[in-house]
Amino acid sequence: MGLPGALPVLNSKVIKCAVMLGLALNCKLSLSSKFDRKQYFYPDLPKGYQISQFDIPIATNGFIDVDLPLEFGGGHRRFGITRVHMEEDAGKLLHTGSGSYSQVDLNRAGVPLLEIVSEPDMRTGIEAAEYAAELQRVVRYLGVSNGNMQEGSLRCDVNVSIRPIGQLEFGTKVEIKNLNSFSAMSRAIDFEIARQAELYNQGQADEIVQETRLWEEGAQKTVTMRKKEGLADYRYFPEPDLPEVVLTEEYVNGIRDSLPELPEMKRRRYEEMGLTMQDVLFLANDVNVAEFFDATIAKVPDIKLAANWIMGDIAAYMKNEKLSINEIKLSPQELSELIASIKSGTISGKIGKEILLELMEKGGTVKGLIEEKDLVQIVDPVEIEKIIDKVIANNPKQLEQYRGGKTKLQGFFAGQVMKESKGKANPGLVNKILIEKLNAKS
Amino acid sequence: MLSSVQNPRTLLLHCRRSKPLHHHYHHRHYAKPIHATPLSHPISASLPTSQIQTIQKSILSREKTTRQFAEEFLNRLRLTEPHVKSFLHVSETVLDEADEIDRKIDRNEDVGPLAGVLVAVKDNICTADMPSTAGSKILENYRPPFDATAVKKLKESGAIIVGKTNLDEFGMGSTTEGSAYQVTANPWNLECVPGGSSGGSAAAVSARQCVVSLGSDTGGSVRQPASFCGVVGLKPTYGRVSRYGLVAYASSLDVIGCFGSSVADAGILLQSICGHDKLDATSSKREVNDFTSQFISKDYFESQPLKGLRVGVISETLGDGVDQEVVSSIRGAVSHLEELGCTVTEVSLPSFSLGLPAYYVLASSESSSNLSRYDGVRYGNQMVSDELSSLYGGSRANGFGPEVKRRILMGTYALSAGYYDAYYKRAQQVRTLVQKSFKAALDSHDILISPAAPSAAYKIGEKKNDPLAMYAGDIMTVNVNLAGLPALVLPCGFVKESSSSLPVGFQMIGAAFDEEKLLRVGHIFEQTLQGYSFIPPLIADEFKS
């Protein structure tokens, strides 16, 4: 609120998050950094200045590795990170439809932010979108933010410039705001590149000016928002109300040692396990899915099966029910149990699929369900023979028809056996014994 | 409280000494005290006693009630206020609070070390139950939703907050003429200024309208008015007292300070408000020792109680531009210190004169930023407008006085692109030099001495149109803020001003967090300074025998 006499106090968790993020982005950390006041007047800025970091940010000179989506050609990219710094958020302006007044919501004023500035290393909209998506993954992996663009937990502004091939100097950059999703970002950048290229080609390159443009989602284009801003003078000076931020090597090392495995490392690890790139991207890019997968294969190391189950039946269920993997009732332990049960022949693959659905919907254990529903696969030939005999005895007409030449009726008998055995009879054995019996001369 | 010590030692000689001094300090003609008659009223004995100790002893032993004390002070306040005008707001619940304390005492409940003590609070310190205007129209009728930490601690100590005192707007000024509401008069001469910016708090204690008061000191705003009003002013080390709830002027320089009619009272007040506050990231985690148990009766002083204390007189402060009579009062104080056993030498602080411009650059810069929040939007006076920049512009143009505008403009300029290096950065470098030179001097001296101001109080209106002349008066005090050190000002003499006498205080500067030593020296000095009475003529009648 910026009340008279109020003072800022630094939230120590912000430092932890900043260091985690700086390390995850391979940055150099400033063991000694400070805060500065960035001064300007605006209704959503209650103090008339924003506490930020100007010339000595907490982290600089890093990079991030991304894998481009397969549908866009795939491939690895490395993008530079110029800096990461801490600052406080301003309030939010709510403009009314009528335009006769606007409201200031100060609830988020003073909430800490981490600002990440990239090097101008991206060349297409999709590269920028994937960079942003990877940042989102990283902050989610670290637990630093939920990275939700819709909620405003992750906000992106983009600067675009073009230059003739061969020219070293960058062209005039244009800022684009109002990007509410990664795909909007990608489209906006591609549009802007095309707009600037068109101007170049028409000999009107000087109409590309340093300005801020708004992305209009409806019209799918960028429009001028503020023209000829020039450089604002924010009259930065060191924030006297907050002491210097001093990090010790021990502190930094402690955080470094406790960092979780980051998406890039996971992707490389999954690649080494022999999974295809498609599998890798699906499994590694959501931290919850990756955790689920890792937990499953920890118990039963059949990577391919686990991957297939997760990417197949489980993913389909999640999509249908609009649930995340944390919300389905199936646990990784039970998935590995399921895989083990099928592998050992305790249950058939078909039964396995049924159990899976029940486990996802209602939870429970594999062992419990097998017992409860009496699902153990019948693999004893004597047992199966008994059932087959019974079925054959109950269906003399079809037997006669079969022996008369309608060999397709084998499927009918097989079906009856499965029904009789409540699906538990091992299909391979059923067919083997059934054919013997059917073909026997009475 | 008085501690029981074994044998009382012999009383000290008073300060009319005759032996020559060892260095080139020598006597000048002293300003004679006006009221040398023996005074019998307990408040008025020629040696100041701790009013806090007196009141506490009295109410706890039920010799007198809290209400009786409160009524005495309130009566005096009512009689003197039309002349002095120290207060912007007087509490209406003083007697109720006094009664509550009496009831607690009757029930044998604990009442706190400041119970029964009427405290005035400078109006730039937030109080939730009274307006806090910081002396500005832009905060007219503003009522904070929280108490400053210092105020919270006062209340926890049982103090009764009698009201909010006048000040130069936002702490900017040295006379209270910068207040948007009224000019406070000096109780010693109602045509003179009380000093500033904590003029109201100093005058209130001087006129005995309250027992003690809180002020704030950014460039001397407690010490200079203390000198002008003949009271004790204590500026603690930066970080000693929480700034939470102090309306910010210059964040790296502001401190809350204490006024009292005796060193003991100023010290006891400080004790109750200092300490680490998690709401102020610049407040010190340093442990606070007990500096009040040393306020013992002079009967228990040793002979030469300050033997071994190394005192340094800052040579740059007794030269040109300082009133002769002020110089002689300071030298008198120095002589007295020598009698008490001090070793006095002269010490030079080479960067001394650079402090003033550096201070004004830094203070203006920080204040230009701190005052950006006063835009009429969320609180305070608003100039209604259809357009944002006129809402801001109009609210601020209307709400701020000329001195505040002057400093905001100066500060904005000093921080602007292209000028930051030449002004702000440069001033910070000077600040480092000032800090270093103080540190060096305080390595070889226990305390440093200077006047608190180059003159005694001047006439109201005299410096109003000459801001630079007013700024120049801060020369004695600003360096201490730049270095963040503690300082104590106590009255030591007078200057004759036509028909009246105006008090003069001397400043003692200590090492960081060494308030204990300053208070000890100040207490001993005060308790052995014979022949002066620092009761202003305005109220002296009450104290005649």
Contacts between the chains, C-beta under 8 A, distances in Angstrom:
chain1	res1	chain2	res2	distance
A	1	B	378	6.0
A	2	B	373	4.0
A	2	B	378	6.9
A	3	B	144	6.7
A	3	B	145	7.3
A	3	B	146	7.9
A	3	B	378	7.8
A	3	B	379	7.1
A	4	B	126	6.7
A	4	B	132	7.1
A	4	B	134	6.7
A	4	B	139	6.7
A	4	B	142	7.2
A	4	B	144	6.8
A	4	B	247	4.5
A	4	B	248	7.7
A	4	B	373	7.5
A	4	B	374	8.0
A	4	B	379	7.8
A	5	B	125	7.6
A	5	B	126	4.5
A	5	B	132	7.8
A	5	B	144	6.6
A	5	B	146	7.8
A	5	B	148	6.1
A	5	B	244	6.7
A	5	B	245	4.2
A	5	B	246	5.8
A	5	B	247	5.1
A	5	B	248	7.1
A	6	B	244	7.6
A	7	B	243	6.4
A	7	B	244	5.4
A	7	B	248	7.8
A	7	B	279	6.4
A	7	B	280	5.3
A	7	B	281	6.8
A	7	B	282	7.9
A	8	B	281	7.0
A	9	B	278	6.9
A	9	B	279	6.5
A	9	B	280	7.7
A	9	B	281	5.0
A	10	B	281	6.4
A	37	B	369	5.7
A	39	B	369	6.0
A	39	B	372	6.5
A	39	B	415	7.6
A	41	B	372	6.8
A	41	B	375	7.0
A	41	B	392	6.0
A	43	B	377	6.5
A	43	B	388	6.7
A	46	B	373	6.3
A	46	B	378	6.4
A	47	B	372	6.5
A	47	B	373	4.9
A	48	B	369	7.4
A	48	B	372	2.5
A	48	B	373	5.2
A	48	B	375	6.8
A	49	B	369	5.8
A	49	B	372	6.0
A	104	B	377	7.5
A	231	B	417	7.9
A	233	B	416	5.7
A	233	B	417	4.4
A	235	B	369	7.7
A	235	B	412	6.8
A	235	B	415	4.0
A	235	B	416	5.6
A	235	B	417	7.4
A	235	B	420	7.6
A	236	B	415	7.9
A	236	B	420	7.6
A	237	B	365	6.5
A	237	B	366	7.9
A	237	B	369	7.3
A	237	B	415	5.5
A	237	B	420	7.0
A	237	B	424	5.9
A	240	B	250	8.0
A	240	B	251	3.9
A	240	B	252	4.0
A	240	B	282	7.5
A	240	B	366	6.1
A	241	B	248	8.0
A	241	B	251	5.2
A	241	B	281	6.2
A	241	B	282	6.3
A	242	B	281	5.4
A	242	B	282	7.9
A	243	B	281	6.1
A	243	B	282	6.7
